[in-house]
């Protein structure tokens, strides 16, 4: 039996050869979850296609300050679906 999924929790890449350690940025995300269509993760889930952020804007990306502090200037969000049987 498949369970209906009601929220998504972002899982950032924690390291990068270009930017180094991103643990502080990951900590800013915490365990926050987003409903279908809510925020950028929920929007990516609803649209079922990657979302490219050419720049971070506090009006559309809640963690703009944390992203900038980590040296990030843009991002790509993708939907990954995992089925458990």
ABEGO torsion letter per residue (X at the ends): XBBBBABBBBBBBABBAAAEBAAAAAAAAEABBBBBGBEAAAAAAAAGBBBBBABBBAAABAAAAAAAAAGBABBBBBBBBBBBX
